[in-house]
Amino acid sequence: MTNEPDAANAGWFSDLDPEDLDAAEAEILRGSAEEPEDWPRIAVESGYADSEEEYYDRLHEATIHATRQEVRERERADDQQLIHAVRAMDDCERVANELAERAAEWAGSRFDDAELGIAGAREIAAREPDGDLERRVVSLSARAVDLADERDELSATVDRVAPAVAPNLADMAGPELAARLIALAGGLEPLAKKPSGTVQVLGAEDALFAHLSGRAPSPKHGIIYTHEFVRGTRPEDRGSAARALAGKLALAARADHYSGEYREVLHEDLRERMATIRARAASEEVNANE
Protein backbone atom coordinates (compact mmCIF):
# COMPACT_ATOMS: atom_id res chain seq x y z
CA MET A 1 0.00 0.00 0.00
CA THR A 2 1.17 3.55 -0.61
CA ASN A 3 0.24 6.53 1.48
CA GLU A 4 1.30 9.24 -0.98
CA PRO A 5 -0.06 9.30 -4.56
CA ASP A 6 3.36 10.12 -6.04
CA ALA A 7 5.24 7.55 -3.98
CA ALA A 8 5.08 4.90 -6.70
CA ASN A 9 7.79 2.73 -5.21
CA ALA A 10 6.85 3.12 -1.55
CA GLY A 11 4.68 0.86 0.56
CA TRP A 12 3.07 0.75 3.96
CA PHE A 13 6.51 -0.15 5.30
CA SER A 14 8.21 2.94 3.84
CA ASP A 15 10.47 4.68 6.40
CA LEU A 16 9.20 2.45 9.21
CA ASP A 17 11.25 0.90 11.97
CA PRO A 18 10.48 -2.84 11.61
CA GLU A 19 10.15 -3.06 15.41
CA ASP A 20 7.61 -0.24 15.67
CA LEU A 21 4.35 -2.19 15.46
CA ASP A 22 2.17 0.78 16.43
CA ALA A 23 3.49 2.79 13.48
CA ALA A 24 3.02 -0.23 11.20
CA GLU A 25 -0.55 -0.56 12.42
CA ALA A 26 -1.28 3.10 11.63
CA GLU A 27 0.19 2.82 8.13
CA ILE A 28 -1.69 -0.39 7.34
CA LEU A 29 -5.01 1.08 8.48
CA ARG A 30 -4.75 4.36 6.58
CA GLY A 31 -2.63 3.32 3.63
CA SER A 32 -3.97 2.74 0.10
CA ALA A 33 -2.80 1.96 -3.41
CA GLU A 34 -4.41 2.43 -6.80
CA GLU A 35 -3.13 -0.94 -7.99
CA PRO A 36 -1.09 -3.86 -6.63
CA GLU A 37 2.69 -3.75 -6.68
CA ASP A 38 5.41 -6.28 -5.99
CA TRP A 39 5.53 -5.24 -2.34
CA PRO A 40 7.84 -8.03 -1.12
CA ARG A 41 10.49 -7.12 -3.68
CA ILE A 42 10.13 -3.39 -2.94
CA ALA A 43 10.40 -4.07 0.80
CA VAL A 44 13.66 -5.96 0.28
CA GLU A 45 15.08 -3.29 -2.05
CA SER A 46 14.19 -0.54 0.43
CA GLY A 47 15.93 -2.36 3.26
CA TYR A 48 12.78 -2.99 5.28
CA ALA A 49 13.34 -6.74 5.11
CA ASP A 50 16.28 -8.96 4.20
CA SER A 51 14.13 -11.38 2.22
CA GLU A 52 10.60 -11.84 0.94
CA GLU A 53 10.01 -14.40 3.68
CA GLU A 54 10.99 -11.85 6.30
CA TYR A 55 8.67 -9.29 4.69
CA TYR A 56 5.72 -11.67 5.01
CA ASP A 57 6.69 -12.45 8.61
CA ARG A 58 6.69 -8.74 9.44
CA LEU A 59 3.47 -8.12 7.55
CA HIS A 60 1.84 -10.95 9.50
CA GLU A 61 3.14 -9.58 12.80
CA ALA A 62 1.94 -6.06 11.99
CA THR A 63 -1.54 -7.14 10.87
CA ILE A 64 -2.00 -9.38 13.93
CA HIS A 65 -1.00 -6.45 16.14
CA ALA A 66 -3.48 -4.17 14.33
CA THR A 67 -6.26 -6.74 14.72
CA ARG A 68 -5.59 -7.15 18.43
CA GLN A 69 -5.67 -3.40 18.94
CA GLU A 70 -8.98 -3.16 17.08
CA VAL A 71 -10.48 -5.93 19.20
CA ARG A 72 -9.36 -4.15 22.38
CA GLU A 73 -10.91 -0.89 21.20
CA ARG A 74 -14.19 -2.59 20.37
CA GLU A 75 -14.27 -4.35 23.73
CA ARG A 76 -13.79 -0.99 25.45
CA ALA A 77 -16.65 0.56 23.46
CA ASP A 78 -19.66 1.53 25.53
CA ASP A 79 -22.07 -0.76 23.71
CA GLN A 80 -19.79 -3.73 24.34
CA GLN A 81 -19.65 -2.86 28.04
CA LEU A 82 -23.44 -2.73 28.03
CA ILE A 83 -23.56 -6.17 26.44
CA HIS A 84 -21.22 -7.57 29.10
CA ALA A 85 -23.37 -6.04 31.84
CA VAL A 86 -26.71 -7.40 30.61
CA ARG A 87 -25.28 -10.86 29.93
CA ALA A 88 -23.64 -10.94 33.36
CA MET A 89 -26.95 -9.85 34.86
CA ASP A 90 -28.73 -12.77 33.22
CA ASP A 91 -26.01 -15.20 34.33
CA CYS A 92 -26.26 -13.99 37.92
CA GLU A 93 -30.03 -14.33 37.92
CA ARG A 94 -29.93 -17.83 36.42
CA VAL A 95 -27.27 -19.14 38.80
CA ALA A 96 -28.81 -17.40 41.82
CA ASN A 97 -32.15 -19.09 41.15
CA GLU A 98 -30.51 -22.47 40.63
CA LEU A 99 -28.53 -22.17 43.85
CA ALA A 100 -31.58 -20.94 45.76
CA GLU A 101 -33.56 -23.93 44.51
CA ARG A 102 -30.80 -26.32 45.55
CA ALA A 103 -30.42 -24.60 48.93
CA ALA A 104 -34.18 -24.76 49.55
CA GLU A 105 -34.27 -28.47 48.71
CA TRP A 106 -31.35 -29.13 51.05
CA ALA A 107 -32.70 -26.84 53.76
CA GLY A 108 -36.01 -28.69 53.67
CA SER A 109 -34.21 -31.70 55.09
CA ARG A 110 -32.65 -29.62 57.89
CA PHE A 111 -35.24 -26.98 58.79
CA ASP A 112 -39.00 -27.31 59.14
CA ASP A 113 -39.87 -23.82 57.86
CA ALA A 114 -37.56 -23.38 54.84
CA GLU A 115 -39.10 -21.30 52.05
CA LEU A 116 -38.44 -21.37 48.31
CA GLY A 117 -36.75 -18.82 46.04
CA ILE A 118 -34.35 -15.99 46.77
CA ALA A 119 -36.52 -14.81 49.66
CA GLY A 120 -36.19 -18.24 51.24
CA ALA A 121 -32.43 -18.19 50.62
CA ARG A 122 -32.19 -14.85 52.43
CA GLU A 123 -33.99 -16.30 55.42
CA ILE A 124 -31.77 -19.39 55.49
CA ALA A 125 -28.59 -17.31 55.05
CA ALA A 126 -29.51 -15.33 58.19
CA ARG A 127 -29.73 -18.48 60.36
CA GLU A 128 -27.11 -19.51 62.87
CA PRO A 129 -26.01 -22.97 61.72
CA ASP A 130 -25.78 -25.92 64.06
CA GLY A 131 -23.06 -28.20 62.82
CA ASP A 132 -21.15 -28.56 59.57
CA LEU A 133 -24.06 -29.64 57.38
CA GLU A 134 -26.24 -26.69 58.35
CA ARG A 135 -23.21 -24.44 57.88
CA ARG A 136 -22.96 -25.64 54.29
CA VAL A 137 -26.69 -25.02 53.68
CA VAL A 138 -26.44 -21.52 55.13
CA SER A 139 -23.29 -20.81 53.12
CA LEU A 140 -24.89 -22.02 49.89
CA SER A 141 -27.91 -19.82 50.55
CA ALA A 142 -25.62 -16.86 51.18
CA ARG A 143 -23.97 -17.43 47.78
CA ALA A 144 -27.39 -17.36 46.11
CA VAL A 145 -28.24 -14.13 47.91
CA ASP A 146 -24.92 -12.55 46.91
CA LEU A 147 -25.55 -13.39 43.26
CA ALA A 148 -29.10 -12.04 43.46
CA ASP A 149 -27.75 -8.79 44.92
CA GLU A 150 -25.11 -8.64 42.19
CA ARG A 151 -27.86 -9.10 39.62
CA ASP A 152 -29.69 -6.08 41.07
CA GLU A 153 -26.52 -3.98 40.98
CA LEU A 154 -25.87 -4.98 37.38
CA SER A 155 -29.45 -4.04 36.53
CA ALA A 156 -28.80 -0.58 38.01
CA THR A 157 -25.67 -0.36 35.87
CA VAL A 158 -27.65 -1.23 32.74
CA ASP A 159 -30.26 1.39 33.66
CA ARG A 160 -27.50 3.99 33.95
CA VAL A 161 -25.37 3.03 30.94
CA ALA A 162 -28.04 2.25 28.32
CA PRO A 163 -29.38 5.83 28.01
CA ALA A 164 -25.83 7.11 27.52
CA VAL A 165 -25.05 4.51 24.84
CA ALA A 166 -28.39 4.62 23.02
CA PRO A 167 -30.64 7.46 24.23
CA ASN A 168 -33.45 6.92 21.73
CA LEU A 169 -33.47 3.15 22.01
CA ALA A 170 -33.32 3.21 25.82
CA ASP A 171 -36.19 5.67 26.06
CA MET A 172 -38.32 3.83 23.54
CA ALA A 173 -37.67 0.28 24.72
CA GLY A 174 -36.55 0.83 28.29
CA PRO A 175 -32.89 0.38 29.33
CA GLU A 176 -33.03 -3.39 29.85
CA LEU A 177 -34.81 -4.25 26.59
CA ALA A 178 -32.53 -1.83 24.72
CA ALA A 179 -29.48 -3.59 26.18
CA ARG A 180 -30.88 -7.00 25.23
CA LEU A 181 -31.55 -5.92 21.65
CA ILE A 182 -28.01 -4.55 21.36
CA ALA A 183 -26.63 -7.79 22.83
CA LEU A 184 -28.66 -10.01 20.50
CA ALA A 185 -27.48 -7.99 17.50
CA GLY A 186 -23.85 -8.03 18.65
CA GLY A 187 -23.56 -4.28 19.14
CA LEU A 188 -25.26 -0.98 18.40
CA GLU A 189 -23.80 -0.71 14.90
CA PRO A 190 -25.02 -4.18 13.79
CA LEU A 191 -28.43 -3.40 15.29
CA ALA A 192 -28.56 -0.08 13.42
CA LYS A 193 -27.92 -1.91 10.16
CA LYS A 194 -30.67 -4.48 10.59
CA PRO A 195 -34.05 -4.06 8.85
CA SER A 196 -37.08 -3.64 11.07
CA GLY A 197 -38.30 -7.15 10.21
CA THR A 198 -35.15 -8.62 11.73
CA VAL A 199 -35.40 -6.39 14.80
CA GLN A 200 -38.98 -7.62 15.24
CA VAL A 201 -37.94 -11.26 15.66
CA LEU A 202 -34.64 -10.85 17.53
CA GLY A 203 -34.69 -13.39 20.33
CA ALA A 204 -37.06 -15.70 18.46
CA GLU A 205 -34.40 -17.45 16.41
CA ASP A 206 -35.54 -20.97 17.35
CA ALA A 207 -39.12 -20.22 16.30
CA LEU A 208 -37.88 -18.57 13.10
CA PHE A 209 -35.73 -21.56 12.15
CA ALA A 210 -38.67 -23.86 12.88
CA HIS A 211 -40.80 -21.73 10.55
CA LEU A 212 -38.16 -21.76 7.80
CA SER A 213 -38.03 -25.56 8.01
CA GLY A 214 -41.82 -25.75 7.72
CA ARG A 215 -42.44 -26.92 11.28
CA ALA A 216 -44.08 -23.80 12.73
CA PRO A 217 -45.81 -20.57 11.72
CA SER A 218 -43.80 -17.39 11.31
CA PRO A 219 -43.13 -15.73 14.69
CA LYS A 220 -44.79 -12.33 15.12
CA HIS A 221 -42.24 -11.04 17.59
CA GLY A 222 -39.17 -11.94 19.59
CA ILE A 223 -37.91 -10.29 22.73
CA ILE A 224 -39.85 -7.10 21.98
CA TYR A 225 -42.89 -8.99 23.30
CA THR A 226 -41.76 -7.82 26.75
CA HIS A 227 -42.52 -4.22 25.74
CA GLU A 228 -45.86 -2.97 27.04
CA PHE A 229 -46.89 -1.84 23.54
CA VAL A 230 -46.83 -5.47 22.40
CA ARG A 231 -47.61 -7.41 25.56
CA GLY A 232 -50.41 -5.00 26.50
CA THR A 233 -52.12 -5.16 23.11
CA ARG A 234 -54.88 -7.68 22.39
CA PRO A 235 -53.56 -10.85 20.69
CA GLU A 236 -55.14 -10.15 17.28
CA ASP A 237 -53.38 -6.77 17.12
CA ARG A 238 -49.99 -7.83 18.46
CA GLY A 239 -48.58 -8.42 14.97
CA SER A 240 -49.38 -4.83 13.99
CA ALA A 241 -48.06 -3.53 17.30
CA ALA A 242 -44.85 -5.55 16.95
CA ARG A 243 -44.26 -4.26 13.40
CA ALA A 244 -44.87 -0.66 14.46
CA LEU A 245 -42.57 -0.97 17.47
CA ALA A 246 -39.84 -2.78 15.53
CA GLY A 247 -39.89 -0.13 12.81
CA LYS A 248 -39.37 2.67 15.32
CA LEU A 249 -36.78 0.70 17.28
CA ALA A 250 -34.77 0.24 14.08
CA LEU A 251 -34.93 3.98 13.43
CA ALA A 252 -34.00 4.72 17.04
CA ALA A 253 -30.93 2.46 16.79
CA ARG A 254 -29.84 4.22 13.60
CA ALA A 255 -30.27 7.63 15.17
CA ASP A 256 -28.24 6.54 18.19
CA HIS A 257 -25.44 5.02 16.14
CA TYR A 258 -25.11 7.62 13.42
CA SER A 259 -25.86 10.83 15.31
CA GLY A 260 -26.27 10.05 18.99
CA GLU A 261 -28.92 12.78 19.25
CA TYR A 262 -32.26 12.30 20.95
CA ARG A 263 -35.13 12.63 18.45
CA GLU A 264 -38.51 13.24 20.04
CA VAL A 265 -40.30 12.85 16.71
CA LEU A 266 -39.54 9.11 16.72
CA HIS A 267 -41.25 8.67 20.06
CA GLU A 268 -44.22 10.83 19.10
CA ASP A 269 -44.72 8.82 15.90
CA LEU A 270 -44.69 5.56 17.84
CA ARG A 271 -47.17 6.80 20.42
CA GLU A 272 -49.51 7.98 17.66
CA ARG A 273 -49.24 4.67 15.82
CA MET A 274 -49.98 2.68 18.96
CA ALA A 275 -52.90 4.96 19.79
CA THR A 276 -54.32 4.24 16.34
CA ILE A 277 -53.98 0.48 16.78
CA ARG A 278 -55.62 0.53 20.20
CA ALA A 279 -58.37 2.91 19.08
CA ARG A 280 -59.21 0.46 16.30
CA ALA A 281 -59.47 -2.32 18.85
CA ALA A 282 -61.72 -0.21 21.08
CA SER A 283 -63.93 0.69 18.12
CA GLU A 284 -64.32 -2.95 17.12
CA GLU A 285 -65.24 -3.87 20.69
CA VAL A 286 -67.93 -1.14 20.79
CA ASN A 287 -69.39 -2.30 17.47
CA ALA A 288 -69.43 -5.90 18.68
CA ASN A 289 -71.43 -4.89 21.74
CA GLU A 290 -74.06 -2.91 19.83
C-alpha atoms as one frame of an Amber mdcrd trajectory, in Angstrom:
protein
   0.000   0.000   0.000   1.167   3.550  -0.610   0.240   6.529   1.482   1.299
   9.241  -0.979  -0.057   9.296  -4.564   3.358  10.117  -6.036   5.241   7.546
  -3.984   5.080   4.905  -6.698   7.786   2.732  -5.212   6.849   3.123  -1.545
   4.682   0.858   0.564   3.070   0.749   3.961   6.511  -0.147   5.297   8.212
   2.939   3.842  10.468   4.677   6.402   9.204   2.448   9.213  11.250   0.905
  11.972  10.480  -2.843  11.615  10.152  -3.062  15.405   7.609  -0.236  15.667
   4.348  -2.192  15.456   2.172   0.775  16.434   3.494   2.789  13.483   3.025
  -0.226  11.200  -0.555  -0.565  12.421  -1.277   3.099  11.626   0.194   2.819
   8.132  -1.685  -0.387   7.345  -5.010   1.083   8.476  -4.747   4.361   6.580
  -2.629   3.324   3.630  -3.971   2.739   0.103  -2.796   1.956  -3.411  -4.409
   2.435  -6.800  -3.135  -0.939  -7.992  -1.089  -3.857  -6.631   2.690  -3.751
  -6.678   5.405  -6.282  -5.994   5.528  -5.240  -2.337   7.835  -8.034  -1.123
  10.488  -7.116  -3.683  10.132  -3.392  -2.938  10.401  -4.068   0.799  13.661
  -5.960   0.281  15.076  -3.289  -2.050  14.186  -0.541   0.432  15.929  -2.358
   3.257  12.777  -2.987   5.284  13.343  -6.745   5.114  16.282  -8.963   4.199
  14.134 -11.379   2.223  10.603 -11.839   0.937  10.006 -14.403   3.685  10.992
 -11.854   6.302   8.674  -9.288   4.689   5.724 -11.674   5.009   6.688 -12.447
   8.611   6.694  -8.740   9.442   3.466  -8.116   7.550   1.844 -10.951   9.497
   3.140  -9.584  12.796   1.944  -6.058  11.993  -1.537  -7.142  10.872  -2.005
  -9.377  13.933  -1.005  -6.448  16.137  -3.480  -4.171  14.330  -6.256  -6.743
  14.721  -5.594  -7.151  18.430  -5.675  -3.397  18.942  -8.976  -3.155  17.075
 -10.475  -5.930  19.200  -9.360  -4.151  22.377 -10.912  -0.890  21.203 -14.190
  -2.587  20.368 -14.268  -4.347  23.734 -13.788  -0.992  25.447 -16.652   0.560
  23.461 -19.663   1.528  25.531 -22.071  -0.758  23.709 -19.787  -3.727  24.341
 -19.653  -2.856  28.037 -23.442  -2.727  28.032 -23.560  -6.173  26.437 -21.220
  -7.569  29.099 -23.369  -6.040  31.840 -26.708  -7.404  30.607 -25.281 -10.863
  29.930 -23.643 -10.942  33.360 -26.954  -9.846  34.862 -28.734 -12.772  33.223
 -26.014 -15.197  34.332 -26.257 -13.993  37.923 -30.033 -14.333  37.916 -29.934
 -17.832  36.421 -27.265 -19.142  38.798 -28.812 -17.398  41.824 -32.148 -19.089
  41.147 -30.512 -22.472  40.626 -28.525 -22.173  43.852 -31.583 -20.939  45.756
 -33.561 -23.934  44.505 -30.795 -26.320  45.550 -30.420 -24.599  48.927 -34.183
 -24.764  49.554 -34.266 -28.467  48.710 -31.351 -29.131  51.050 -32.705 -26.842
  53.755 -36.006 -28.689  53.673 -34.215 -31.702  55.095 -32.655 -29.622  57.885
 -35.236 -26.977  58.788 -39.004 -27.305  59.140 -39.871 -23.819  57.861 -37.564
 -23.379  54.838 -39.104 -21.301  52.054 -38.444 -21.366  48.311 -36.753 -18.824
  46.043 -34.348 -15.988  46.775 -36.521 -14.810  49.658 -36.192 -18.237  51.238
 -32.434 -18.193  50.617 -32.187 -14.850  52.433 -33.993 -16.302  55.424 -31.772
 -19.386  55.487 -28.595 -17.307  55.054 -29.514 -15.332  58.190 -29.733 -18.481
  60.360 -27.113 -19.512  62.872 -26.007 -22.975  61.721 -25.777 -25.921  64.065
 -23.056 -28.202  62.822 -21.155 -28.563  59.573 -24.065 -29.643  57.378 -26.245
 -26.686  58.348 -23.213 -24.435  57.879 -22.964 -25.636  54.289 -26.688 -25.024
  53.681 -26.436 -21.521  55.134 -23.288 -20.808  53.121 -24.887 -22.018  49.885
 -27.912 -19.822  50.552 -25.624 -16.862  51.179 -23.972 -17.435  47.782 -27.388
 -17.363  46.109 -28.238 -14.133  47.913 -24.919 -12.550  46.914 -25.546 -13.386
  43.261 -29.103 -12.038  43.456 -27.753  -8.794  44.915 -25.114  -8.642  42.188
 -27.862  -9.096  39.622 -29.694  -6.078  41.070 -26.524  -3.983  40.983 -25.866
  -4.983  37.378 -29.449  -4.038  36.529 -28.802  -0.582  38.012 -25.668  -0.358
  35.868 -27.652  -1.231  32.740 -30.256   1.392  33.664 -27.498   3.989  33.949
 -25.370   3.035  30.941 -28.036   2.247  28.318 -29.384   5.829  28.012 -25.833
   7.106  27.518 -25.047   4.508  24.837 -28.388   4.624  23.016 -30.640   7.465
  24.231 -33.447   6.921  21.725 -33.465   3.152  22.009 -33.318   3.205  25.822
 -36.194   5.672  26.063 -38.318   3.827  23.538 -37.669   0.276  24.719 -36.551
   0.827  28.289 -32.890   0.378  29.333 -33.029  -3.387  29.848 -34.808  -4.250
  26.587 -32.533  -1.828  24.720 -29.485  -3.588  26.176 -30.880  -6.997  25.235
 -31.546  -5.916  21.651 -28.010  -4.552  21.363 -26.630  -7.789  22.832 -28.664
 -10.005  20.502 -27.475  -7.991  17.501 -23.850  -8.027  18.655 -23.561  -4.275
  19.138 -25.262  -0.978  18.404 -23.798  -0.712  14.903 -25.024  -4.176  13.790
 -28.430  -3.397  15.292 -28.563  -0.079  13.424 -27.916  -1.905  10.156 -30.670
  -4.479  10.591 -34.045  -4.064   8.855 -37.076  -3.644  11.067 -38.300  -7.148
  10.210 -35.152  -8.622  11.727 -35.398  -6.386  14.805 -38.982  -7.620  15.237
 -37.938 -11.261  15.656 -34.637 -10.849  17.533 -34.689 -13.388  20.334 -37.064
 -15.698  18.462 -34.403 -17.451  16.406 -35.537 -20.965  17.348 -39.119 -20.221
  16.296 -37.879 -18.571  13.098 -35.733 -21.565  12.154 -38.668 -23.863  12.878
 -40.798 -21.729  10.546 -38.164 -21.763   7.805 -38.027 -25.557   8.014 -41.819
 -25.753   7.717 -42.441 -26.924  11.282 -44.081 -23.801  12.728 -45.811 -20.567
  11.718 -43.798 -17.386  11.307 -43.126 -15.732  14.689 -44.788 -12.327  15.117
 -42.238 -11.039  17.586 -39.173 -11.943  19.585 -37.910 -10.287  22.725 -39.845
  -7.097  21.976 -42.886  -8.990  23.297 -41.764  -7.821  26.752 -42.520  -4.224
  25.738 -45.856  -2.970  27.036 -46.894  -1.835  23.544 -46.834  -5.471  22.396
 -47.611  -7.409  25.559 -50.412  -5.001  26.502 -52.119  -5.163  23.110 -54.880
  -7.679  22.394 -53.558 -10.848  20.689 -55.139 -10.151  17.278 -53.382  -6.771
  17.119 -49.991  -7.830  18.458 -48.585  -8.424  14.973 -49.385  -4.833  13.992
 -48.064  -3.526  17.302 -44.846  -5.547  16.948 -44.265  -4.260  13.398 -44.870
  -0.665  14.463 -42.574  -0.966  17.471 -39.836  -2.781  15.532 -39.893  -0.130
  12.814 -39.368   2.675  15.318 -36.778   0.697  17.281 -34.773   0.236  14.079
 -34.931   3.982  13.427 -33.999   4.717  17.039 -30.932   2.461  16.789 -29.842
   4.218  13.598 -30.273   7.634  15.174 -28.242   6.542  18.191 -25.444   5.018
  16.138 -25.109   7.620  13.417 -25.862  10.833  15.313 -26.265  10.052  18.994
 -28.923  12.778  19.247 -32.260  12.297  20.949 -35.130  12.633  18.454 -38.508
  13.241  20.038 -40.297  12.854  16.713 -39.543   9.109  16.719 -41.254   8.666
  20.056 -44.224  10.834  19.096 -44.722   8.823  15.904 -44.685   5.557  17.837
 -47.174   6.804  20.415 -49.509   7.984  17.658 -49.236   4.668  15.820 -49.982
   2.684  18.964 -52.898   4.955  19.790 -54.317   4.244  16.336 -53.976   0.478
  16.785 -55.619   0.533  20.196 -58.368   2.907  19.082 -59.207   0.462  16.304
 -59.472  -2.321  18.850 -61.719  -0.210  21.082 -63.928   0.686  18.121 -64.322
  -2.950  17.123 -65.239  -3.874  20.689 -67.932  -1.144  20.791 -69.387  -2.305
  17.468 -69.431  -5.897  18.681 -71.432  -4.887  21.745 -74.055  -2.909  19.826
